Amino acid sequence: MIPVSFNGLMGKLHLPPEDRRSGLGVVVVPPHGVEALAATKTLRRLAEALAAAGHATLRFDLPGTADSLGADTDPDRLAAWRAATDEAAVVLKRQAGVGGIVFAGLRFGATLAALAAETAEDLAGLILLDPVVKGRLYARELAMTARALAEAARLDPDATASEAGLSIAGLATTTGTLDAIRGLDLIRLAAPSAPVLLLTRKGSGDGRQLAAAWTAGNVTAAEVQGFEAISLSPTMAATPADILADTVAWMNGIAVRPSLPAAPAAPARLTGPHFTEEALTFGEENRLFGVVCDPLTAAPGRPVLLIVNAGRNSHVGWARSGVQLARELAAQGIASLRMDLAGIGDGQDRPGSDDSLDSVLYNRANDAQVRDAIDLLVARGYGDLTMLGACSGAHLALHQAARDARIGGLILVNIQRFVWRPGETVEEAIASAFPLAASYAGKVFEARAWRRLLTGERKIGPLIRAFSRRAADRIRALRPTEETRQARDLMRQLGERRVPVDLIFSENDAGLGDLALHFGAGGRWLSGQDNVQLTILPGADHDLTPAQARETLIARAAATARRRKITT
């Protein structure tokens, strides 16, 4: 994977082996909004599989989304997204030397792919994965999704809609964008002249209508299972391996095109009003991915913030919070590296790892990956180093800081486990937060989740064990356990080194239970450590969806990030 940038957009280029080049290039268009975050890993794996089969592939972030410049509140989003898709094809031709272009997309990305295919030169094919066929219905779906996610996070669902548009999991879709979306209908498009792969969910009436409308074309249509596994939650999403395999197999049946000379990709850099950013791969076999955000004017000491994944959210962050945090800190002179661990987002999977939660979260293999990130920052000459993690990332940051003296400050957001409990699986840890946490677990275990339990789709055992464990914890809390002693030792070590620790919790977050278990109600055991500051965010969910909660986090991060120099 080679990070690339063009016209204010960030992308990732996947090149095939030289001896397997098909002369075909695939432009992969991401979905809209929160679906794009949940689908990052699936689309990365699709691109990797296509490239391994000989087809150069370019993934990219739409204008105003993810790592690209701009905001989702900018005007004329639909026109900008369509233009960016066209430009991505030009970039792919130039940097991969392909003679034919296939547009591929998931959900609303498939809609954009179909629109791009209308006027594309050298069109070789079109791949529509669970496409949005009728924009009018999709706009209605977005409004319902906004309310459902707000209710799952125990936020006010009525606040998701206003005259300005919709707020969907903290991401804005303006009224102007919604109006433009409502005017789309793929059925009104002429059948493409190139072959089409149309894969839809079981029972998709829109998909059947589109296939019927395009009978004059060369369309391979099928209803398949697996799209629902991607879901709206990056942490709970699963990669639909069969769909990816079917897509690659169909792609292999397209007639090859002559390969052309390719121009080498330049470093992937973007420049904003207060920052420059560079996307890169690093670490063992370049498996890790990150974006370094440098201020145009650095603060004294060149402070830097290392941001690790929260659950399986990519480096972009829930509600684009990672990007927002990095760029607003840059305006205050603070650099940052937002990174993806192996197996999360754009981080390449470790050899032999599976798609389970336990293969990534709370895994000791992550320790070496954090060291790689710190080594990168040291090599670039940064000064004061602070590490920020949320949820599972907070656990990783805490333990890494206790081992690595180069970490001079800590920001721990909604940490769920100060010490990992022997024998506990990640699924059990998530279940133990039920029903207290307004988190990614909350999104899964609401009414839909109860239906999954009752139908046997989800095992009830971990949930029962979690409730039993919680009751036992309350009994054991009368005297310190070995886990409590370990948690207190960690905090004591950081106190002896004078490492500032910001503990930030959302109001009523499930992590407050672990805080009380090890440090007493409200963390009273920590009150004697003047390096620790505890902040409770009222009205916030586990993911810090409300803008005010994220603004508080930015302020706390800026205050903590100037404390201590890195020492090699």
JOPECOR-V367905 format. One record per residue. N is the residue number from 1. RES is the residue in three letters. PSI is psi in radians with two decimals (none if undefined). D_LAST is the distance of its C-alpha to the last C-alpha in Angstrom with 2 decimals. Layout:
BEGIN
N:RES:PSI:D_LAST ; N:RES:PSI:D_LAST
END
This chain:
BEGIN
1:MET:2.26:29.96 ; 2:ILE:2.00:29.33 ; 3:PRO:2.43:28.61 ; 4:VAL:2.79:31.18 ; 5:SER:2.61:32.40 ; 6:PHE:2.29:35.86 ; 7:ASN:0.78:37.82 ; 8:GLY:0.13:35.36 ; 9:LEU:2.61:35.02 ; 10:MET:2.42:32.17 ; 11:GLY:3.04:33.10 ; 12:LYS:2.16:32.12 ; 13:LEU:2.25:33.93 ; 14:HIS:1.95:34.72 ; 15:LEU:2.50:36.22 ; 16:PRO:2.88:38.48 ; 17:PRO:2.53:38.38 ; 18:GLU:-0.62:40.14 ; 19:ASP:0.09:42.98 ; 20:ARG:0.26:43.72 ; 21:ARG:2.17:43.91 ; 22:SER:-0.21:46.89 ; 23:GLY:0.07:47.04 ; 24:LEU:2.45:46.75 ; 25:GLY:2.47:44.07 ; 26:VAL:2.14:43.55 ; 27:VAL:2.03:42.51 ; 28:VAL:2.08:41.36 ; 29:VAL:2.19:42.07 ; 30:PRO:2.86:40.41 ; 31:PRO:-3.08:42.46 ; 32:HIS:2.44:42.81 ; 33:GLY:-2.40:40.82 ; 34:VAL:-0.45:39.50 ; 35:GLU:-0.54:40.89 ; 36:ALA:-0.67:38.43 ; 37:LEU:-0.79:35.47 ; 38:ALA:-0.45:37.14 ; 39:ALA:0.02:37.99 ; 40:THR:-0.85:34.62 ; 41:LYS:-0.73:34.00 ; 42:THR:-0.78:37.66 ; 43:LEU:-0.55:37.75 ; 44:ARG:-0.78:34.55 ; 45:ARG:-0.60:36.15 ; 46:LEU:-0.81:39.37 ; 47:ALA:-0.70:37.73 ; 48:GLU:-0.73:36.01 ; 49:ALA:-0.71:39.39 ; 50:LEU:-0.76:41.27 ; 51:ALA:-0.71:38.94 ; 52:ALA:-0.50:39.18 ; 53:ALA:-0.05:42.96 ; 54:GLY:0.04:42.89 ; 55:HIS:1.98:42.89 ; 56:ALA:2.42:40.27 ; 57:THR:2.41:39.23 ; 58:LEU:2.08:37.76 ; 59:ARG:2.61:36.68 ; 60:PHE:2.77:36.15 ; 61:ASP:2.26:35.86 ; 62:LEU:2.70:39.03 ; 63:PRO:2.33:39.09 ; 64:GLY:0.15:37.94 ; 65:THR:2.78:36.36 ; 66:ALA:-2.21:33.00 ; 67:ASP:-0.10:30.56 ; 68:SER:2.86:33.38 ; 69:LEU:2.84:34.27 ; 70:GLY:-3.07:37.04 ; 71:ALA:2.74:38.32 ; 72:ASP:-0.11:40.88 ; 73:THR:-0.03:43.08 ; 74:ASP:2.69:43.51 ; 75:PRO:2.85:47.13 ; 76:ASP:0.83:48.65 ; 77:ARG:-0.76:46.07 ; 78:LEU:-0.76:48.39 ; 79:ALA:-0.69:49.16 ; 80:ALA:-0.71:45.50 ; 81:TRP:-0.70:44.65 ; 82:ARG:-0.75:47.55 ; 83:ALA:-0.67:46.58 ; 84:ALA:-0.63:42.97 ; 85:THR:-0.72:44.30 ; 86:ASP:-0.75:46.45 ; 87:GLU:-0.59:43.62 ; 88:ALA:-0.65:41.40 ; 89:ALA:-0.70:44.17 ; 90:VAL:-0.76:44.16 ; 91:VAL:-0.75:40.40 ; 92:LEU:-0.74:40.74 ; 93:LYS:-0.78:43.60 ; 94:ARG:-0.75:41.72 ; 95:GLN:-0.20:38.39 ; 96:ALA:-0.17:39.83 ; 97:GLY:0.83:43.15 ; 98:VAL:2.62:45.36 ; 99:GLY:-0.18:49.09 ; 100:GLY:2.49:49.69 ; 101:ILE:2.33:48.02 ; 102:VAL:2.18:48.11 ; 103:PHE:2.31:47.23 ; 104:ALA:2.52:45.96 ; 105:GLY:2.75:45.23 ; 106:LEU:2.31:45.00 ; 107:ARG:-2.14:47.10 ; 108:PHE:-0.41:47.27 ; 109:GLY:-0.59:45.16 ; 110:ALA:-0.63:48.12 ; 111:THR:-0.81:50.41 ; 112:LEU:-0.65:48.43 ; 113:ALA:-0.74:48.45 ; 114:ALA:-0.68:52.24 ; 115:LEU:-0.69:52.65 ; 116:ALA:-0.60:50.58 ; 117:ALA:-0.38:52.71 ; 118:GLU:-0.70:55.82 ; 119:THR:0.19:55.13 ; 120:ALA:2.48:52.56 ; 121:GLU:2.60:53.18 ; 122:ASP:0.62:52.82 ; 123:LEU:2.18:52.79 ; 124:ALA:-0.26:52.61 ; 125:GLY:2.97:52.30 ; 126:LEU:2.23:51.42 ; 127:ILE:2.02:49.63 ; 128:LEU:1.94:50.31 ; 129:LEU:1.92:48.52 ; 130:ASP:0.96:50.08 ; 131:PRO:2.66:50.97 ; 132:VAL:1.96:52.02 ; 133:VAL:-0.79:55.59 ; 134:LYS:2.01:57.10 ; 135:GLY:-0.57:55.06 ; 136:ARG:-0.76:57.47 ; 137:LEU:-0.61:56.76 ; 138:TYR:-0.71:53.01 ; 139:ALA:-0.69:53.03 ; 140:ARG:-0.71:54.90 ; 141:GLU:-0.70:52.41 ; 142:LEU:-0.72:49.50 ; 143:ALA:-0.71:51.26 ; 144:MET:-0.71:51.79 ; 145:THR:-0.73:48.19 ; 146:ALA:-0.80:46.97 ; 147:ARG:-0.75:49.18 ; 148:ALA:-0.75:48.36 ; 149:LEU:-0.63:44.59 ; 150:ALA:-0.77:45.09 ; 151:GLU:-0.72:47.38 ; 152:ALA:-0.57:44.99 ; 153:ALA:0.08:42.23 ; 154:ARG:0.71:44.82 ; 155:LEU:2.97:44.81 ; 156:ASP:1.95:48.00 ; 157:PRO:-0.47:49.36 ; 158:ASP:-0.36:51.74 ; 159:ALA:-0.05:48.88 ; 160:THR:-0.29:47.82 ; 161:ALA:2.42:50.70 ; 162:SER:-3.14:51.72 ; 163:GLU:-0.46:53.49 ; 164:ALA:-0.38:50.17 ; 165:GLY:-2.54:49.76 ; 166:LEU:2.56:47.85 ; 167:SER:1.94:44.52 ; 168:ILE:1.84:43.57 ; 169:ALA:0.67:40.59 ; 170:GLY:-0.04:39.33 ; 171:LEU:2.36:39.94 ; 172:ALA:2.42:42.81 ; 173:THR:1.92:45.68 ; 174:THR:2.86:47.92 ; 175:THR:-0.70:51.69 ; 176:GLY:-0.72:51.90 ; 177:THR:-0.73:49.72 ; 178:LEU:-0.73:51.78 ; 179:ASP:-0.72:54.99 ; 180:ALA:-0.68:53.80 ; 181:ILE:-0.72:52.82 ; 182:ARG:-0.46:56.24 ; 183:GLY:-0.01:57.96 ; 184:LEU:2.48:56.45 ; 185:ASP:1.88:58.47 ; 186:LEU:-0.43:57.65 ; 187:ILE:-0.45:61.18 ; 188:ARG:-0.18:62.45 ; 189:LEU:2.61:60.49 ; 190:ALA:2.61:62.25 ; 191:ALA:2.30:61.19 ; 192:PRO:2.63:58.61 ; 193:SER:-0.35:59.97 ; 194:ALA:2.87:57.06 ; 195:PRO:2.57:56.56 ; 196:VAL:2.36:55.21 ; 197:LEU:2.12:53.48 ; 198:LEU:1.85:54.13 ; 199:LEU:2.18:52.61 ; 200:THR:2.91:53.40 ; 201:ARG:2.75:53.32 ; 202:LYS:2.31:56.28 ; 203:GLY:0.32:59.14 ; 204:SER:1.78:57.84 ; 205:GLY:-0.65:61.02 ; 206:ASP:-0.68:59.29 ; 207:GLY:-0.72:57.99 ; 208:ARG:-0.67:61.51 ; 209:GLN:-0.70:62.92 ; 210:LEU:-0.74:60.47 ; 211:ALA:-0.68:61.25 ; 212:ALA:-0.64:64.97 ; 213:ALA:-0.42:64.62 ; 214:TRP:0.49:62.93 ; 215:THR:-0.38:65.46 ; 216:ALA:-0.25:66.25 ; 217:GLY:-3.11:62.77 ; 218:ASN:1.50:61.02 ; 219:VAL:2.21:59.33 ; 220:THR:1.93:57.91 ; 221:ALA:2.47:57.80 ; 222:ALA:2.55:56.91 ; 223:GLU:2.26:56.16 ; 224:VAL:2.85:53.25 ; 225:GLN:2.61:51.28 ; 226:GLY:-0.46:47.53 ; 227:PHE:-0.60:46.91 ; 228:GLU:-0.34:47.06 ; 229:ALA:-0.43:44.05 ; 230:ILE:-0.68:41.75 ; 231:SER:-2.82:42.90 ; 232:LEU:0.02:41.38 ; 233:SER:1.99:38.42 ; 234:PRO:-0.64:35.34 ; 235:THR:-0.69:34.41 ; 236:MET:-0.05:37.90 ; 237:ALA:2.59:38.67 ; 238:ALA:2.53:39.50 ; 239:THR:2.17:39.64 ; 240:PRO:1.46:43.32 ; 241:ALA:-0.68:43.01 ; 242:ASP:-0.68:46.76 ; 243:ILE:-0.73:46.88 ; 244:LEU:-0.74:44.08 ; 245:ALA:-0.73:45.87 ; 246:ASP:-0.66:49.17 ; 247:THR:-0.78:47.66 ; 248:VAL:-0.71:46.19 ; 249:ALA:-0.74:49.50 ; 250:TRP:-0.74:51.47 ; 251:MET:-0.63:49.21 ; 252:ASN:-0.30:49.80 ; 253:GLY:-0.08:53.51 ; 254:ILE:2.47:53.29 ; 255:ALA:2.34:54.55 ; 256:VAL:2.80:51.82 ; 257:ARG:2.77:51.52 ; 258:PRO:2.42:50.79 ; 259:SER:2.51:47.16 ; 260:LEU:2.88:46.40 ; 261:PRO:2.51:43.81 ; 262:ALA:2.52:40.54 ; 263:ALA:2.35:38.27 ; 264:PRO:2.52:34.52 ; 265:ALA:2.37:32.61 ; 266:ALA:2.84:30.58 ; 267:PRO:2.47:27.20 ; 268:ALA:1.71:28.04 ; 269:ARG:2.49:27.66 ; 270:LEU:2.62:29.59 ; 271:THR:2.22:30.04 ; 272:GLY:-2.97:31.31 ; 273:PRO:-0.52:32.42 ; 274:HIS:0.13:29.01 ; 275:PHE:2.81:26.53 ; 276:THR:2.50:25.77 ; 277:GLU:2.55:24.77 ; 278:GLU:2.18:23.74 ; 279:ALA:2.44:24.39 ; 280:LEU:2.82:22.60 ; 281:THR:2.63:22.20 ; 282:PHE:-3.13:19.02 ; 283:GLY:-2.98:17.77 ; 284:GLU:2.11:19.94 ; 285:GLU:0.50:23.09 ; 286:ASN:0.69:22.30 ; 287:ARG:-0.44:23.67 ; 288:LEU:2.68:21.78 ; 289:PHE:2.51:22.93 ; 290:GLY:2.87:21.54 ; 291:VAL:2.04:22.43 ; 292:VAL:2.17:20.04 ; 293:CYS:1.95:21.93 ; 294:ASP:2.36:21.15 ; 295:PRO:2.61:23.17 ; 296:LEU:-0.52:25.42 ; 297:THR:1.96:24.39 ; 298:ALA:2.54:20.92 ; 299:ALA:2.78:20.74 ; 300:PRO:2.37:19.05 ; 301:GLY:-0.05:15.27 ; 302:ARG:1.03:15.50 ; 303:PRO:2.65:15.31 ; 304:VAL:2.52:15.19 ; 305:LEU:2.22:16.88 ; 306:LEU:2.09:16.46 ; 307:ILE:2.09:20.04 ; 308:VAL:2.95:21.06 ; 309:ASN:2.53:24.66 ; 310:ALA:2.00:27.29 ; 311:GLY:-2.38:29.54 ; 312:ARG:0.42:30.33 ; 313:ASN:2.41:30.47 ; 314:SER:3.07:28.81 ; 315:HIS:-0.32:26.05 ; 316:VAL:-0.63:28.99 ; 317:GLY:2.66:29.62 ; 318:TRP:2.33:32.93 ; 319:ALA:0.51:35.08 ; 320:ARG:0.49:32.50 ; 321:SER:-0.59:30.35 ; 322:GLY:-0.72:26.97 ; 323:VAL:-0.81:28.17 ; 324:GLN:-0.80:29.73 ; 325:LEU:-0.85:26.70 ; 326:ALA:-0.79:24.40 ; 327:ARG:-0.58:27.03 ; 328:GLU:-0.58:28.06 ; 329:LEU:-0.61:24.55 ; 330:ALA:-0.61:24.23 ; 331:ALA:-0.33:27.39 ; 332:GLN:0.19:25.57 ; 333:GLY:0.17:22.68 ; 334:ILE:2.17:20.20 ; 335:ALA:2.93:18.74 ; 336:SER:2.78:18.60 ; 337:LEU:1.98:18.35 ; 338:ARG:2.20:21.29 ; 339:MET:2.76:21.20 ; 340:ASP:2.18:23.62 ; 341:LEU:2.85:22.80 ; 342:ALA:2.27:24.80 ; 343:GLY:0.01:28.45 ; 344:ILE:2.31:28.33 ; 345:GLY:-2.07:29.71 ; 346:ASP:0.10:28.49 ; 347:GLY:2.13:26.07 ; 348:GLN:2.46:27.79 ; 349:ASP:2.54:29.06 ; 350:ARG:2.53:27.62 ; 351:PRO:2.30:30.17 ; 352:GLY:-0.08:32.84 ; 353:SER:2.68:31.95 ; 354:ASP:-2.94:34.87 ; 355:ASP:0.33:35.48 ; 356:SER:2.83:35.38 ; 357:LEU:-0.69:33.36 ; 358:ASP:-0.30:32.04 ; 359:SER:-0.26:30.57 ; 360:VAL:-0.96:28.04 ; 361:LEU:2.41:27.95 ; 362:TYR:0.54:26.39 ; 363:ASN:2.33:25.58 ; 364:ARG:-0.32:22.79 ; 365:ALA:-0.37:22.17 ; 366:ASN:-0.41:20.59 ; 367:ASP:-0.82:17.56 ; 368:ALA:-0.53:16.24 ; 369:GLN:-0.64:17.20 ; 370:VAL:-0.70:15.14 ; 371:ARG:-0.67:12.00 ; 372:ASP:-0.71:13.25 ; 373:ALA:-0.73:13.62 ; 374:ILE:-0.71:10.17 ; 375:ASP:-0.69:8.97 ; 376:LEU:-0.77:11.80 ; 377:LEU:-0.66:10.95 ; 378:VAL:-0.79:7.49 ; 379:ALA:-0.47:9.66 ; 380:ARG:0.02:12.25 ; 381:GLY:0.39:10.60 ; 382:TYR:2.87:11.33 ; 383:GLY:-1.92:10.78 ; 384:ASP:2.18:12.07 ; 385:LEU:2.17:11.88 ; 386:THR:2.53:15.04 ; 387:MET:2.34:16.42 ; 388:LEU:2.29:20.18 ; 389:GLY:2.59:22.42 ; 390:ALA:2.51:26.18 ; 391:CYS:-2.11:28.36 ; 392:SER:-0.55:26.77 ; 393:GLY:-0.52:23.63 ; 394:ALA:-0.70:23.45 ; 395:HIS:-0.78:23.63 ; 396:LEU:-0.78:20.80 ; 397:ALA:-0.75:18.60 ; 398:LEU:-0.88:19.64 ; 399:HIS:-0.60:18.88 ; 400:GLN:-0.70:15.53 ; 401:ALA:-0.58:14.47 ; 402:ALA:-0.45:15.87 ; 403:ARG:-0.45:13.73 ; 404:ASP:1.91:10.30 ; 405:ALA:-0.16:9.04 ; 406:ARG:-0.31:7.18 ; 407:ILE:1.96:10.91 ; 408:GLY:-0.03:12.50 ; 409:GLY:2.65:15.98 ; 410:LEU:2.41:18.47 ; 411:ILE:1.95:21.75 ; 412:LEU:2.02:23.91 ; 413:VAL:2.09:27.19 ; 414:ASN:0.85:30.12 ; 415:ILE:2.31:28.22 ; 416:GLN:-0.49:30.88 ; 417:ARG:2.02:29.38 ; 418:PHE:-0.65:27.01 ; 419:VAL:2.31:27.50 ; 420:TRP:2.37:29.00 ; 421:ARG:2.21:32.45 ; 422:PRO:2.29:33.27 ; 423:GLY:-0.12:35.66 ; 424:GLU:2.39:35.50 ; 425:THR:2.84:35.43 ; 426:VAL:-0.67:34.07 ; 427:GLU:-0.70:37.68 ; 428:GLU:-0.63:38.63 ; 429:ALA:-0.71:35.80 ; 430:ILE:-0.74:37.07 ; 431:ALA:-0.55:40.61 ; 432:SER:-0.33:39.79 ; 433:ALA:-0.15:39.09 ; 434:PHE:2.32:42.68 ; 435:PRO:0.41:44.40 ; 436:LEU:-0.68:42.18 ; 437:ALA:2.26:39.30 ; 438:ALA:1.37:39.93 ; 439:SER:-2.97:37.44 ; 440:TYR:-0.54:37.40 ; 441:ALA:-0.69:39.17 ; 442:GLY:-0.62:41.75 ; 443:LYS:-0.50:42.40 ; 444:VAL:-0.62:43.23 ; 445:PHE:0.44:45.15 ; 446:GLU:-2.67:47.63 ; 447:ALA:-0.69:51.26 ; 448:ARG:-0.66:50.36 ; 449:ALA:-0.66:48.30 ; 450:TRP:-0.64:51.20 ; 451:ARG:-0.67:53.35 ; 452:ARG:-0.65:50.86 ; 453:LEU:-0.80:51.04 ; 454:LEU:-0.54:54.82 ; 455:THR:-0.07:55.21 ; 456:GLY:0.01:52.91 ; 457:GLU:-0.62:50.39 ; 458:ARG:2.40:47.65 ; 459:LYS:2.37:47.61 ; 460:ILE:-0.27:48.48 ; 461:GLY:-0.89:47.13 ; 462:PRO:-0.60:43.52 ; 463:LEU:-0.76:44.90 ; 464:ILE:-0.77:47.23 ; 465:ARG:-0.62:44.56 ; 466:ALA:-0.76:42.29 ; 467:PHE:-0.70:45.09 ; 468:SER:-0.73:45.80 ; 469:ARG:-0.68:42.21 ; 470:ARG:-0.73:42.08 ; 471:ALA:-0.73:45.23 ; 472:ALA:-0.63:43.90 ; 473:ASP:-0.69:40.71 ; 474:ARG:-0.63:42.89 ; 475:ILE:-0.78:44.64 ; 476:ARG:-0.33:41.52 ; 477:ALA:-0.20:40.01 ; 478:LEU:-0.44:42.40 ; 479:ARG:2.60:40.01 ; 480:PRO:2.33:36.26 ; 481:THR:3.06:35.57 ; 482:GLU:-0.67:32.76 ; 483:GLU:-0.73:31.16 ; 484:THR:-0.74:31.53 ; 485:ARG:-0.71:29.99 ; 486:GLN:-0.76:26.93 ; 487:ALA:-0.74:26.70 ; 488:ARG:-0.61:27.04 ; 489:ASP:-0.70:24.44 ; 490:LEU:-0.84:21.89 ; 491:MET:-0.58:22.87 ; 492:ARG:-0.71:23.02 ; 493:GLN:-0.78:19.42 ; 494:LEU:-0.62:18.31 ; 495:GLY:-0.70:20.81 ; 496:GLU:-0.54:19.55 ; 497:ARG:0.00:16.06 ; 498:ARG:0.64:18.04 ; 499:VAL:2.06:16.82 ; 500:PRO:2.30:19.66 ; 501:VAL:2.04:21.44 ; 502:ASP:1.97:24.17 ; 503:LEU:2.04:26.70 ; 504:ILE:2.19:29.07 ; 505:PHE:2.49:32.21 ; 506:SER:2.63:35.24 ; 507:GLU:2.23:38.49 ; 508:ASN:0.30:39.84 ; 509:ASP:2.56:36.92 ; 510:ALA:-0.47:37.07 ; 511:GLY:-0.39:33.55 ; 512:LEU:-0.45:35.08 ; 513:GLY:-0.73:36.88 ; 514:ASP:-0.62:33.74 ; 515:LEU:-0.83:32.50 ; 516:ALA:-0.63:35.87 ; 517:LEU:-0.72:35.93 ; 518:HIS:-0.48:32.80 ; 519:PHE:0.16:32.77 ; 520:GLY:2.87:36.41 ; 521:ALA:2.27:38.26 ; 522:GLY:0.21:36.24 ; 523:GLY:0.62:33.17 ; 524:ARG:-0.52:34.82 ; 525:TRP:-0.49:32.66 ; 526:LEU:-0.15:29.67 ; 527:SER:-0.39:31.66 ; 528:GLY:-0.10:30.50 ; 529:GLN:1.89:26.81 ; 530:ASP:-0.03:26.47 ; 531:ASN:-0.08:23.08 ; 532:VAL:2.31:25.07 ; 533:GLN:2.22:27.36 ; 534:LEU:2.22:29.91 ; 535:THR:2.25:31.63 ; 536:ILE:2.21:34.68 ; 537:LEU:1.90:35.76 ; 538:PRO:2.50:39.57 ; 539:GLY:0.27:41.30 ; 540:ALA:2.64:38.25 ; 541:ASP:3.14:38.01 ; 542:HIS:-0.63:35.17 ; 543:ASP:0.05:34.01 ; 544:LEU:0.90:34.28 ; 545:THR:-0.76:37.02 ; 546:PRO:2.44:38.56 ; 547:ALA:-0.64:37.23 ; 548:GLN:-0.65:37.14 ; 549:ALA:-0.72:34.78 ; 550:ARG:-0.59:32.32 ; 551:GLU:-0.66:32.65 ; 552:THR:-0.73:31.80 ; 553:LEU:-0.74:28.65 ; 554:ILE:-0.75:27.62 ; 555:ALA:-0.74:28.30 ; 556:ARG:-0.70:26.31 ; 557:ALA:-0.73:23.30 ; 558:ALA:-0.64:23.49 ; 559:ALA:-0.47:23.79 ; 560:THR:-0.36:20.75 ; 561:ALA:0.04:18.34 ; 562:ARG:0.43:17.65 ; 563:ARG:-0.71:16.39 ; 564:ARG:2.56:12.76 ; 565:LYS:2.59:9.74 ; 566:ILE:2.36:6.54 ; 567:THR:2.32:3.77 ; 568:THR:none:0.00
END
